[in-house]
């Protein structure tokens, strides 16, 4: 896509990567399958499942602080955040989804470690369920692939590959 200069697309081999996944327990009927798909995809691409750090938090609002703390340890190549915010009858959805997205982005920018946004923000439960292996794909698996690719990209940019 880039003309001239540097162009790179990260690989999809997770062998030897140091990854963490932070999962919101709220809406666990959605977030558990998100996590399961993420973990399976990472394993299918060479990550030793025993090396994956997984941390549960109460809800999506808590994802950014834990992700930032993990990223700042220097122990991880990337941190994946998984959660589900499903619209209800109050403005709660707007506050939680917006602050979660901004917090996850700030965690990445402040730490310099990729923090992957694997948080579903849907209008209803049916849309959420469609995104954990239904007609809209599997967003947990997609988050895993994003993590692997961006780790490779960052290594290339930083001269580590």
TIVO-2410 file (N, C-alpha, C; in nm, 3 decimals):
# residues 161
REC num residu      c1      c2      c3 atome chaine
REC   1      X   0.080  -0.120   0.000     N      A
REC   1      X   0.000   0.000   0.000    CA      A
REC   1      X   0.084   0.127   0.000     C      A
REC   2      X   0.206   0.116   0.053     N      A
REC   2      X   0.291   0.232   0.062    CA      A
REC   2      X   0.379   0.242  -0.062     C      A
REC   3      X   0.396   0.362  -0.114     N      A
REC   3      X   0.484   0.382  -0.228    CA      A
REC   3      X   0.617   0.432  -0.178     C      A
REC   4      X   0.723   0.361  -0.218     N      A
REC   4      X   0.857   0.402  -0.178    CA      A
REC   4      X   0.877   0.387  -0.028     C      A
REC   5      X   1.000   0.405   0.015     N      A
REC   5      X   1.028   0.402   0.158    CA      A
REC   5      X   1.004   0.266   0.220     C      A
REC   6      X   0.960   0.267   0.341     N      A
REC   6      X   0.944   0.146   0.422    CA      A
REC   6      X   0.801   0.095   0.413     C      A
REC   7      X   0.787  -0.031   0.380     N      A
REC   7      X   0.657  -0.095   0.379    CA      A
REC   7      X   0.672  -0.231   0.444     C      A
REC   8      X   0.582  -0.262   0.536     N      A
REC   8      X   0.593  -0.388   0.608    CA      A
REC   8      X   0.455  -0.433   0.653     C      A
REC   9      X   0.433  -0.562   0.642     N      A
REC   9      X   0.314  -0.623   0.701    CA      A
REC   9      X   0.364  -0.732   0.793     C      A
REC  10      X   0.322  -0.726   0.919     N      A
REC  10      X   0.371  -0.821   1.019    CA      A
REC  10      X   0.334  -0.965   0.987     C      A
REC  11      X   0.414  -1.057   1.037     N      A
REC  11      X   0.388  -1.199   1.019    CA      A
REC  11      X   0.285  -1.251   1.118     C      A
REC  12      X   0.259  -1.380   1.110     N      A
REC  12      X   0.159  -1.440   1.197    CA      A
REC  12      X   0.213  -1.559   1.276     C      A
REC  13      X   0.342  -1.559   1.305     N      A
REC  13      X   0.401  -1.664   1.386    CA      A
REC  13      X   0.419  -1.610   1.528     C      A
REC  14      X   0.349  -1.670   1.622     N      A
REC  14      X   0.353  -1.624   1.761    CA      A
REC  14      X   0.455  -1.697   1.846     C      A
REC  15      X   0.534  -1.783   1.785     N      A
REC  15      X   0.633  -1.860   1.860    CA      A
REC  15      X   0.724  -1.767   1.940     C      A
REC  16      X   0.735  -1.794   2.069     N      A
REC  16      X   0.823  -1.718   2.156    CA      A
REC  16      X   0.772  -1.583   2.200     C      A
REC  17      X   0.655  -1.543   2.156     N      A
REC  17      X   0.601  -1.413   2.198    CA      A
REC  17      X   0.559  -1.418   2.344     C      A
REC  18      X   0.565  -1.302   2.405     N      A
REC  18      X   0.520  -1.286   2.544    CA      A
REC  18      X   0.395  -1.201   2.541     C      A
REC  19      X   0.280  -1.266   2.563     N      A
REC  19      X   0.152  -1.197   2.551    CA      A
REC  19      X   0.070  -1.211   2.679     C      A
REC  20      X  -0.013  -1.109   2.701     N      A
REC  20      X  -0.108  -1.112   2.812    CA      A
REC  20      X  -0.246  -1.080   2.757     C      A
REC  21      X  -0.346  -1.138   2.820     N      A
REC  21      X  -0.485  -1.111   2.783    CA      A
REC  21      X  -0.559  -1.069   2.909     C      A
REC  22      X  -0.630  -0.957   2.900     N      A
REC  22      X  -0.712  -0.908   3.010    CA      A
REC  22      X  -0.857  -0.921   2.966     C      A
REC  23      X  -0.938  -0.989   3.047     N      A
REC  23      X  -1.076  -1.020   3.010    CA      A
REC  23      X  -1.173  -0.964   3.112     C      A
REC  24      X  -1.273  -0.891   3.065     N      A
REC  24      X  -1.378  -0.841   3.152    CA      A
REC  24      X  -1.478  -0.953   3.180     C      A
REC  25      X  -1.512  -0.971   3.307     N      A
REC  25      X  -1.609  -1.076   3.344    CA      A
REC  25      X  -1.752  -1.034   3.315     C      A
REC  26      X  -1.782  -0.905   3.316     N      A
REC  26      X  -1.919  -0.860   3.289    CA      A
REC  26      X  -1.956  -0.906   3.147     C      A
REC  27      X  -2.074  -0.960   3.131     N      A
REC  27      X  -2.118  -1.024   3.006    CA      A
REC  27      X  -2.031  -1.146   2.974     C      A
REC  28      X  -2.005  -1.225   3.076     N      A
REC  28      X  -1.916  -1.342   3.063    CA      A
REC  28      X  -1.964  -1.441   2.957     C      A
REC  29      X  -2.095  -1.446   2.931     N      A
REC  29      X  -2.144  -1.536   2.827    CA      A
REC  29      X  -2.092  -1.496   2.689     C      A
REC  30      X  -2.042  -1.374   2.677     N      A
REC  30      X  -1.979  -1.325   2.554    CA      A
REC  30      X  -1.827  -1.323   2.569     C      A
REC  31      X  -1.779  -1.275   2.683     N      A
REC  31      X  -1.634  -1.258   2.698    CA      A
REC  31      X  -1.559  -1.390   2.713     C      A
REC  32      X  -1.621  -1.491   2.771     N      A
REC  32      X  -1.552  -1.620   2.781    CA      A
REC  32      X  -1.526  -1.681   2.643     C      A
REC  33      X  -1.626  -1.683   2.553     N      A
REC  33      X  -1.597  -1.731   2.417    CA      A
REC  33      X  -1.498  -1.642   2.342     C      A
REC  34      X  -1.499  -1.511   2.369     N      A
REC  34      X  -1.398  -1.423   2.310    CA      A
REC  34      X  -1.260  -1.469   2.351     C      A
REC  35      X  -1.242  -1.491   2.482     N      A
REC  35      X  -1.114  -1.536   2.534    CA      A
REC  35      X  -1.075  -1.673   2.478     C      A
REC  36      X  -1.171  -1.766   2.478     N      A
REC  36      X  -1.142  -1.901   2.428    CA      A
REC  36      X  -1.092  -1.896   2.284     C      A
REC  37      X  -1.158  -1.818   2.200     N      A
REC  37      X  -1.117  -1.804   2.060    CA      A
REC  37      X  -0.980  -1.739   2.047     C      A
REC  38      X  -0.956  -1.637   2.128     N      A
REC  38      X  -0.827  -1.569   2.127    CA      A
REC  38      X  -0.716  -1.667   2.164     C      A
REC  39      X  -0.735  -1.739   2.271     N      A
REC  39      X  -0.635  -1.836   2.319    CA      A
REC  39      X  -0.610  -1.945   2.215     C      A
REC  40      X  -0.717  -1.997   2.155     N      A
REC  40      X  -0.703  -2.102   2.054    CA      A
REC  40      X  -0.626  -2.050   1.932     C      A
REC  41      X  -0.657  -1.927   1.890     N      A
REC  41      X  -0.591  -1.869   1.773    CA      A
REC  41      X  -0.443  -1.846   1.800     C      A
REC  42      X  -0.411  -1.798   1.919     N      A
REC  42      X  -0.270  -1.778   1.954    CA      A
REC  42      X  -0.195  -1.912   1.951     C      A
REC  43      X  -0.257  -2.016   2.006     N      A
REC  43      X  -0.195  -2.149   2.005    CA      A
REC  43      X  -0.178  -2.203   1.864     C      A
REC  44      X  -0.277  -2.179   1.779     N      A
REC  44      X  -0.270  -2.226   1.641    CA      A
REC  44      X  -0.158  -2.158   1.562     C      A
REC  45      X  -0.112  -2.044   1.614     N      A
REC  45      X  -0.006  -1.970   1.545    CA      A
REC  45      X   0.128  -1.979   1.620     C      A
REC  46      X   0.140  -2.080   1.708     N      A
REC  46      X   0.269  -2.111   1.766    CA      A
REC  46      X   0.294  -2.065   1.908     C      A
REC  47      X   0.200  -1.996   1.970     N      A
REC  47      X   0.222  -1.953   2.109    CA      A
REC  47      X   0.201  -2.072   2.202     C      A
REC  48      X   0.295  -2.094   2.290     N      A
REC  48      X   0.280  -2.197   2.393    CA      A
REC  48      X   0.173  -2.148   2.491     C      A
REC  49      X   0.059  -2.217   2.501     N      A
REC  49      X  -0.050  -2.170   2.588    CA      A
REC  49      X  -0.009  -2.152   2.734     C      A
REC  50      X   0.093  -2.226   2.778     N      A
REC  50      X   0.138  -2.214   2.917    CA      A
REC  50      X   0.211  -2.083   2.943     C      A
REC  51      X   0.249  -2.012   2.838     N      A
REC  51      X   0.320  -1.885   2.855    CA      A
REC  51      X   0.225  -1.765   2.852     C      A
REC  52      X   0.099  -1.789   2.821     N      A
REC  52      X   0.001  -1.680   2.812    CA      A
REC  52      X  -0.045  -1.637   2.950     C      A
REC  53      X  -0.029  -1.511   2.981     N      A
REC  53      X  -0.079  -1.456   3.106    CA      A
REC  53      X  -0.222  -1.409   3.084     C      A
REC  54      X  -0.314  -1.454   3.168     N      A
REC  54      X  -0.454  -1.414   3.157    CA      A
REC  54      X  -0.500  -1.357   3.290     C      A
REC  55      X  -0.566  -1.242   3.283     N      A
REC  55      X  -0.617  -1.177   3.403    CA      A
REC  55      X  -0.761  -1.137   3.379     C      A
REC  56      X  -0.846  -1.173   3.473     N      A
REC  56      X  -0.987  -1.131   3.469    CA      A
REC  56      X  -1.004  -1.004   3.551     C      A
REC  57      X  -1.090  -0.916   3.501     N      A
REC  57      X  -1.127  -0.794   3.574    CA      A
REC  57      X  -1.280  -0.787   3.577     C      A
REC  58      X  -1.336  -0.708   3.671     N      A
REC  58      X  -1.481  -0.705   3.683    CA      A
REC  58      X  -1.555  -0.663   3.555     C      A
REC  59      X  -1.509  -0.557   3.490     N      A
REC  59      X  -1.579  -0.507   3.372    CA      A
REC  59      X  -1.484  -0.436   3.278     C      A
REC  60      X  -1.539  -0.382   3.171     N      A
REC  60      X  -1.458  -0.317   3.068    CA      A
REC  60      X  -1.387  -0.192   3.119     C      A
REC  61      X  -1.449  -0.122   3.212     N      A
REC  61      X  -1.390   0.001   3.263    CA      A
REC  61      X  -1.256  -0.024   3.330     C      A
REC  62      X  -1.236  -0.146   3.380     N      A
REC  62      X  -1.111  -0.182   3.448    CA      A
REC  62      X  -1.003  -0.234   3.353     C      A
REC  63      X  -1.036  -0.259   3.228     N      A
REC  63      X  -0.939  -0.312   3.133    CA      A
REC  63      X  -0.817  -0.221   3.115     C      A
REC  64      X  -0.836  -0.091   3.092     N      A
REC  64      X  -0.719  -0.006   3.062    CA      A
REC  64      X  -0.613  -0.001   3.172     C      A
REC  65      X  -0.652   0.011   3.297     N      A
REC  65      X  -0.551   0.023   3.403    CA      A
REC  65      X  -0.472  -0.106   3.419     C      A
REC  66      X  -0.536  -0.218   3.406     N      A
REC  66      X  -0.464  -0.345   3.417    CA      A
REC  66      X  -0.376  -0.365   3.294     C      A
REC  67      X  -0.427  -0.332   3.176     N      A
REC  67      X  -0.347  -0.343   3.054    CA      A
REC  67      X  -0.224  -0.254   3.061     C      A
REC  68      X  -0.241  -0.132   3.107     N      A
REC  68      X  -0.128  -0.039   3.116    CA      A
REC  68      X  -0.025  -0.090   3.217     C      A
REC  69      X  -0.072  -0.140   3.329     N      A
REC  69      X   0.019  -0.192   3.431    CA      A
REC  69      X   0.098  -0.311   3.377     C      A
REC  70      X   0.031  -0.401   3.307     N      A
REC  70      X   0.100  -0.515   3.246    CA      A
REC  70      X   0.202  -0.467   3.143     C      A
REC  71      X   0.160  -0.376   3.058     N      A
REC  71      X   0.249  -0.327   2.953    CA      A
REC  71      X   0.373  -0.261   3.011     C      A
REC  72      X   0.357  -0.188   3.118     N      A
REC  72      X   0.469  -0.115   3.178    CA      A
REC  72      X   0.568  -0.206   3.252     C      A
REC  73      X   0.532  -0.331   3.274     N      A
REC  73      X   0.627  -0.422   3.339    CA      A
REC  73      X   0.745  -0.456   3.250     C      A
REC  74      X   0.728  -0.441   3.120     N      A
REC  74      X   0.834  -0.479   3.026    CA      A
REC  74      X   0.839  -0.628   2.999     C      A
REC  75      X   0.745  -0.703   3.054     N      A
REC  75      X   0.744  -0.849   3.037    CA      A
REC  75      X   0.668  -0.896   2.913     C      A
REC  76      X   0.593  -0.805   2.849     N      A
REC  76      X   0.503  -0.848   2.742    CA      A
REC  76      X   0.529  -0.773   2.612     C      A
REC  77      X   0.517  -0.846   2.502     N      A
REC  77      X   0.527  -0.788   2.369    CA      A
REC  77      X   0.398  -0.718   2.330     C      A
REC  78      X   0.286  -0.765   2.384     N      A
REC  78      X   0.155  -0.705   2.357    CA      A
REC  78      X   0.058  -0.751   2.465     C      A
REC  79      X  -0.046  -0.671   2.483     N      A
REC  79      X  -0.154  -0.703   2.575    CA      A
REC  79      X  -0.285  -0.695   2.497     C      A
REC  80      X  -0.367  -0.797   2.509     N      A
REC  80      X  -0.497  -0.800   2.442    CA      A
REC  80      X  -0.606  -0.774   2.546     C      A
REC  81      X  -0.695  -0.681   2.516     N      A
REC  81      X  -0.809  -0.653   2.604    CA      A
REC  81      X  -0.936  -0.707   2.540     C      A
REC  82      X  -1.011  -0.787   2.615     N      A
REC  82      X  -1.135  -0.846   2.565    CA      A
REC  82      X  -1.250  -0.809   2.658     C      A
REC  83      X  -1.360  -0.768   2.599     N      A
REC  83      X  -1.477  -0.734   2.678    CA      A
REC  83      X  -1.598  -0.716   2.588     C      A
REC  84      X  -1.712  -0.689   2.650     N      A
REC  84      X  -1.835  -0.668   2.574    CA      A
REC  84      X  -1.921  -0.564   2.647     C      A
REC  85      X  -1.952  -0.457   2.574     N      A
REC  85      X  -2.041  -0.354   2.625    CA      A
REC  85      X  -2.164  -0.357   2.534     C      A
REC  86      X  -2.277  -0.395   2.593     N      A
REC  86      X  -2.400  -0.409   2.515    CA      A
REC  86      X  -2.495  -0.296   2.556     C      A
REC  87      X  -2.544  -0.222   2.457     N      A
REC  87      X  -2.630  -0.106   2.482    CA      A
REC  87      X  -2.754  -0.145   2.562     C      A
REC  88      X  -2.787  -0.062   2.656     N      A
REC  88      X  -2.909  -0.082   2.736    CA      A
REC  88      X  -2.999   0.040   2.723     C      A
REC  89      X  -3.081   0.065   2.825     N      A
REC  89      X  -3.178   0.174   2.821    CA      A
REC  89      X  -3.125   0.305   2.878     C      A
REC  90      X  -3.000   0.306   2.924     N      A
REC  90      X  -2.945   0.427   2.984    CA      A
REC  90      X  -2.818   0.468   2.909     C      A
REC  91      X  -2.766   0.587   2.936     N      A
REC  91      X  -2.643   0.630   2.869    CA      A
REC  91      X  -2.517   0.561   2.919     C      A
REC  92      X  -2.529   0.468   3.011     N      A
REC  92      X  -2.415   0.395   3.065    CA      A
REC  92      X  -2.327   0.338   2.954     C      A
REC  93      X  -2.386   0.282   2.850     N      A
REC  93      X  -2.313   0.225   2.737    CA      A
REC  93      X  -2.215   0.326   2.678     C      A
REC  94      X  -2.264   0.450   2.655     N      A
REC  94      X  -2.182   0.552   2.592    CA      A
REC  94      X  -2.059   0.585   2.676     C      A
REC  95      X  -2.078   0.599   2.806     N      A
REC  95      X  -1.966   0.632   2.894    CA      A
REC  95      X  -1.866   0.517   2.901     C      A
REC  96      X  -1.915   0.399   2.923     N      A
REC  96      X  -1.824   0.284   2.938    CA      A
REC  96      X  -1.750   0.255   2.808     C      A
REC  97      X  -1.819   0.251   2.696     N      A
REC  97      X  -1.751   0.218   2.571    CA      A
REC  97      X  -1.650   0.324   2.532     C      A
REC  98      X  -1.685   0.450   2.548     N      A
REC  98      X  -1.594   0.558   2.511    CA      A
REC  98      X  -1.470   0.561   2.600     C      A
REC  99      X  -1.489   0.553   2.729     N      A
REC  99      X  -1.376   0.559   2.822    CA      A
REC  99      X  -1.288   0.434   2.812     C      A
REC 100      X  -1.350   0.321   2.785     N      A
REC 100      X  -1.272   0.197   2.768    CA      A
REC 100      X  -1.182   0.208   2.645     C      A
REC 101      X  -1.240   0.253   2.534     N      A
REC 101      X  -1.162   0.267   2.411    CA      A
REC 101      X  -1.047   0.366   2.429     C      A
REC 102      X  -1.078   0.481   2.487     N      A
REC 102      X  -0.975   0.582   2.508    CA      A
REC 102      X  -0.868   0.535   2.605     C      A
REC 103      X  -0.909   0.465   2.709     N      A
REC 103      X  -0.813   0.415   2.807    CA      A
REC 103      X  -0.720   0.310   2.750     C      A
REC 104      X  -0.773   0.223   2.667     N      A
REC 104      X  -0.691   0.120   2.604    CA      A
REC 104      X  -0.591   0.185   2.509     C      A
REC 105      X  -0.634   0.283   2.434     N      A
REC 105      X  -0.542   0.353   2.345    CA      A
REC 105      X  -0.434   0.426   2.425     C      A
REC 106      X  -0.472   0.491   2.533     N      A
REC 106      X  -0.374   0.561   2.617    CA      A
REC 106      X  -0.274   0.463   2.678     C      A
REC 107      X  -0.321   0.345   2.716     N      A
REC 107      X  -0.230   0.244   2.773    CA      A
REC 107      X  -0.122   0.208   2.672     C      A
REC 108      X  -0.160   0.192   2.547     N      A
REC 108      X  -0.063   0.160   2.443    CA      A
REC 108      X   0.031   0.277   2.418     C      A
REC 109      X  -0.023   0.395   2.403     N      A
REC 109      X   0.059   0.512   2.373    CA      A
REC 109      X   0.152   0.548   2.488     C      A
REC 110      X   0.104   0.537   2.610     N      A
REC 110      X   0.186   0.571   2.727    CA      A
REC 110      X   0.296   0.469   2.751     C      A
REC 111      X   0.268   0.343   2.724     N      A
REC 111      X   0.365   0.236   2.754    CA      A
REC 111      X   0.456   0.204   2.637     C      A
REC 112      X   0.411   0.233   2.514     N      A
REC 112      X   0.487   0.194   2.396    CA      A
REC 112      X   0.472   0.047   2.360     C      A
REC 113      X   0.383  -0.021   2.429     N      A
REC 113      X   0.355  -0.163   2.404    CA      A
REC 113      X   0.218  -0.172   2.338     C      A
REC 114      X   0.204  -0.251   2.232     N      A
REC 114      X   0.073  -0.265   2.169    CA      A
REC 114      X  -0.031  -0.319   2.268     C      A
REC 115      X  -0.143  -0.250   2.277     N      A
REC 115      X  -0.256  -0.294   2.359    CA      A
REC 115      X  -0.374  -0.305   2.262     C      A
REC 116      X  -0.421  -0.426   2.244     N      A
REC 116      X  -0.519  -0.456   2.140    CA      A
REC 116      X  -0.661  -0.438   2.192     C      A
REC 117      X  -0.743  -0.366   2.115     N      A
REC 117      X  -0.882  -0.340   2.149    CA      A
REC 117      X  -0.969  -0.454   2.096     C      A
REC 118      X  -1.002  -0.548   2.184     N      A
REC 118      X  -1.088  -0.660   2.150    CA      A
REC 118      X  -1.219  -0.650   2.227     C      A
REC 119      X  -1.272  -0.529   2.235     N      A
REC 119      X  -1.394  -0.504   2.312    CA      A
REC 119      X  -1.510  -0.487   2.215     C      A
REC 120      X  -1.611  -0.570   2.231     N      A
REC 120      X  -1.731  -0.556   2.149    CA      A
REC 120      X  -1.816  -0.442   2.204     C      A
REC 121      X  -1.865  -0.357   2.116     N      A
REC 121      X  -1.959  -0.252   2.154    CA      A
REC 121      X  -2.078  -0.268   2.061     C      A
REC 122      X  -2.183  -0.329   2.112     N      A
REC 122      X  -2.295  -0.365   2.025    CA      A
REC 122      X  -2.425  -0.306   2.077     C      A
REC 123      X  -2.521  -0.297   1.987     N      A
REC 123      X  -2.652  -0.244   2.023    CA      A
REC 123      X  -2.738  -0.344   2.098     C      A
REC 124      X  -2.709  -0.474   2.079     N      A
REC 124      X  -2.791  -0.576   2.145    CA      A
REC 124      X  -2.711  -0.706   2.159     C      A
REC 125      X  -2.768  -0.798   2.233     N      A
REC 125      X  -2.700  -0.925   2.260    CA      A
REC 125      X  -2.681  -1.007   2.133     C      A
REC 126      X  -2.778  -1.003   2.042     N      A
REC 126      X  -2.767  -1.079   1.918    CA      A
REC 126      X  -2.643  -1.037   1.838     C      A
REC 127      X  -2.616  -0.906   1.833     N      A
REC 127      X  -2.497  -0.858   1.763    CA      A
REC 127      X  -2.370  -0.908   1.832     C      A
REC 128      X  -2.372  -0.910   1.963     N      A
REC 128      X  -2.255  -0.958   2.038    CA      A
REC 128      X  -2.231  -1.106   2.008     C      A
REC 129      X  -2.336  -1.186   2.013     N      A
REC 129      X  -2.323  -1.329   1.988    CA      A
REC 129      X  -2.278  -1.358   1.845     C      A
REC 130      X  -2.318  -1.273   1.750     N      A
REC 130      X  -2.275  -1.290   1.611    CA      A
REC 130      X  -2.126  -1.267   1.595     C      A
REC 131      X  -2.064  -1.200   1.694     N      A
REC 131      X  -1.922  -1.166   1.685    CA      A
REC 131      X  -1.832  -1.262   1.764     C      A
REC 132      X  -1.890  -1.369   1.813     N      A
REC 132      X  -1.810  -1.471   1.882    CA      A
REC 132      X  -1.822  -1.606   1.811     C      A
REC 133      X  -1.820  -1.598   1.679     N      A
REC 133      X  -1.823  -1.720   1.599    CA      A
REC 133      X  -1.944  -1.731   1.510     C      A
REC 134      X  -2.028  -1.628   1.508     N      A
REC 134      X  -2.146  -1.630   1.423    CA      A
REC 134      X  -2.120  -1.563   1.289     C      A
REC 135      X  -2.223  -1.500   1.239     N      A
REC 135      X  -2.217  -1.441   1.104    CA      A
REC 135      X  -2.117  -1.326   1.092     C      A
REC 136      X  -2.078  -1.265   1.202     N      A
REC 136      X  -1.984  -1.153   1.197    CA      A
REC 136      X  -1.841  -1.196   1.230     C      A
REC 137      X  -1.814  -1.325   1.226     N      A
REC 137      X  -1.679  -1.374   1.253    CA      A
REC 137      X  -1.654  -1.396   1.401     C      A
REC 138      X  -1.527  -1.399   1.438     N      A
REC 138      X  -1.491  -1.420   1.578    CA      A
REC 138      X  -1.389  -1.314   1.618     C      A
REC 139      X  -1.436  -1.217   1.693     N      A
REC 139      X  -1.353  -1.101   1.727    CA      A
REC 139      X  -1.240  -1.136   1.825     C      A
REC 140      X  -1.254  -1.241   1.902     N      A
REC 140      X  -1.145  -1.286   1.989    CA      A
REC 140      X  -1.030  -1.340   1.906     C      A
REC 141      X  -1.062  -1.417   1.804     N      A
REC 141      X  -0.960  -1.469   1.713    CA      A
REC 141      X  -0.894  -1.354   1.637     C      A
REC 142      X  -0.973  -1.258   1.594     N      A
REC 142      X  -0.919  -1.143   1.522    CA      A
REC 142      X  -0.824  -1.062   1.611     C      A
REC 143      X  -0.859  -1.047   1.738     N      A
REC 143      X  -0.772  -0.974   1.831    CA      A
REC 143      X  -0.639  -1.047   1.847     C      A
REC 144      X  -0.641  -1.179   1.851     N      A
REC 144      X  -0.518  -1.257   1.860    CA      A
REC 144      X  -0.429  -1.234   1.739     C      A
REC 145      X  -0.488  -1.238   1.621     N      A
REC 145      X  -0.412  -1.216   1.498    CA      A
REC 145      X  -0.355  -1.074   1.493     C      A
REC 146      X  -0.434  -0.978   1.538     N      A
REC 146      X  -0.386  -0.840   1.543    CA      A
REC 146      X  -0.264  -0.829   1.634     C      A
REC 147      X  -0.271  -0.893   1.749     N      A
REC 147      X  -0.159  -0.888   1.844    CA      A
REC 147      X  -0.033  -0.946   1.781     C      A
REC 148      X  -0.045  -1.061   1.719     N      A
REC 148      X   0.071  -1.125   1.658    CA      A
REC 148      X   0.131  -1.035   1.550     C      A
REC 149      X   0.046  -0.985   1.463     N      A
REC 149      X   0.095  -0.903   1.353    CA      A
REC 149      X   0.162  -0.774   1.402     C      A
REC 150      X   0.101  -0.707   1.499     N      A
REC 150      X   0.157  -0.580   1.544    CA      A
REC 150      X   0.288  -0.602   1.620     C      A
REC 151      X   0.303  -0.714   1.689     N      A
REC 151      X   0.431  -0.743   1.754    CA      A
REC 151      X   0.540  -0.754   1.648     C      A
REC 152      X   0.512  -0.827   1.541     N      A
REC 152      X   0.610  -0.838   1.432    CA      A
REC 152      X   0.641  -0.701   1.371     C      A
REC 153      X   0.538  -0.623   1.349     N      A
REC 153      X   0.557  -0.490   1.291    CA      A
REC 153      X   0.642  -0.402   1.381     C      A
REC 154      X   0.613  -0.401   1.511     N      A
REC 154      X   0.690  -0.318   1.604    CA      A
REC 154      X   0.834  -0.366   1.613     C      A
REC 155      X   0.855  -0.496   1.611     N      A
REC 155      X   0.991  -0.549   1.613    CA      A
REC 155      X   1.068  -0.503   1.489     C      A
REC 156      X   1.003  -0.507   1.375     N      A
REC 156      X   1.068  -0.464   1.251    CA      A
REC 156      X   1.102  -0.316   1.257     C      A
REC 157      X   1.010  -0.236   1.301     N      A
REC 157      X   1.034  -0.091   1.311    CA      A
REC 157      X   1.148  -0.063   1.408     C      A
REC 158      X   1.151  -0.136   1.518     N      A
REC 158      X   1.253  -0.114   1.621    CA      A
REC 158      X   1.384  -0.187   1.590     C      A
REC 159      X   1.384  -0.263   1.481     N      A
REC 159      X   1.506  -0.331   1.440    CA      A
REC 159      X   1.535  -0.459   1.516     C      A
REC 160      X   1.433  -0.521   1.572     N      A
REC 160      X   1.452  -0.642   1.653    CA      A
REC 160      X   1.433  -0.770   1.574     C      A
REC 161      X   1.386  -0.764   1.450     N      A
REC 161      X   1.368  -0.887   1.369    CA      A
REC 161      X   1.477  -0.900   1.267     C      A
***
